Amino acid sequence: MSEKTERVQVAWARLEQWLAEHAPLSHRSLLPPAHEEEIVAADAELRRQLGFGLPLELAALWRLCGGVDHQVIEEDEQGEVGSGAFLPGGIILSPSQALGPRLPGVGQKDGWDGLAAVP
């Protein structure tokens, strides 16, 4: 295991522990890890279209959490008003959600006109 992967795991464990204690609704909104096949496919698609793969840290995160189940909720006793609000931008996208709108599939029109974009 790389040092970067280990740092992601330690940080994620701390975040999950904090959420479980202080923001239980957000904690419950965390999805299980992404399937390894989905991570490998996203990495392969980036390599095919852009010449580089996923950052190790992003792949490590997806192996811990496959995304956030977004729910509109009323403010609770902890002051939570939306699942995922603890994240920058309020989201963790799954591999397919992250790459889908940004990279065209084989034989599909490139809506970004070749712009090299990653999630």
N, C-alpha and C positions, 0 to 999 in steps of 0.2 A: 504494500500500500504506500502510495506517495505521501509526502508531507502535506501537500495541498489537500488531498483527499481526506487525510486524517483531521486537518484543521476544519474542513467543512463538517465532518461528522461530529466533532466536539462542539462546534458552534450550533449546529442544528439540534443536538441533544439539549443544550442549554436553552435554546429558544423554545423547544417543545415543552420542556419542564416549566418554563416561565408561563407559557400560554396555558398549560393545564391548571396552574395555580391561579393566575390572574385574569385569564380570558378564556374560560372553558368553551364558549361557543366557537371562538376562532380555532381553538385546539381541535374541536370536533369537526371542523370544516376541512382539515388537512386530509388529503387523499392518500391512499397507500402508495408505495413506491411504483414508479413507472416500470413496465415490463422491460426486461433487458433487450428484447428484440426491438422494441420501439426506440430505445436509446441508440442501439447499434445502427438502426435504419436512419435515424436523424444524423448521426455522425457520418455515415456513408454518403448520404445525400449532400451534406455540406462539402465533403471532400470532392464529390463528383462535380458539383456546380461551381464551387468557389476555390477549391484547392487546399482547404484546411478543414480540420474537424472541430468538434465541440471542445470548448475549454474544459479541462479536467474538473474544475470546480462545479460547472453546470451539470456534467454527467454524474458527479458524486451527489449533488443535490437531488437529481431525479431518481437516483437509487435509494434515496431516503424518503422522498415525497414526490408523488406524481402530479401534484397540483393542489388547488384549493376549490372546494365545492362552494361556489358563491351563493350566499343566501341573503335576502333582504330581511333584516330582523329589527324589531323594536329595541330601543335602548334597554339594557338590562341593568342589574345592580352594579356591574363593573363599568358601566358606561359604554359598552360595546354597541355599535350601531350597524355593523356590517362585518361579515366574515371576511378575512383577508386584509382588513384595514391596517393590520400590523406590518404589512409588507409594503415596500416601495411600489407605488402604483396599485397596491391592493391585490396583486395577482402573482401566482406561479402558474405558468402555462405548462401543460404536458408537452412532450416532444413534438407530437403531431400538431398540436395547437400553435406551438411556437414557430414551427417551420412552415406549416401549411400555407398561411397567407403571404409568406415572404419568399418562398421558393416555388417555382412552378413545378408540377409533376412532369414526368416524361411525356412529351407530346402536347403539353398544355401551353397556352400563351403566357409569356412572362409579363405580368402586370407592372413590373418594376423596370422594364426595359433594360435589363442587364445589371441593374444596381446591385452591388455586392452588399447584402444586408444579412445580419444574423440577429437572433432574438436577444 
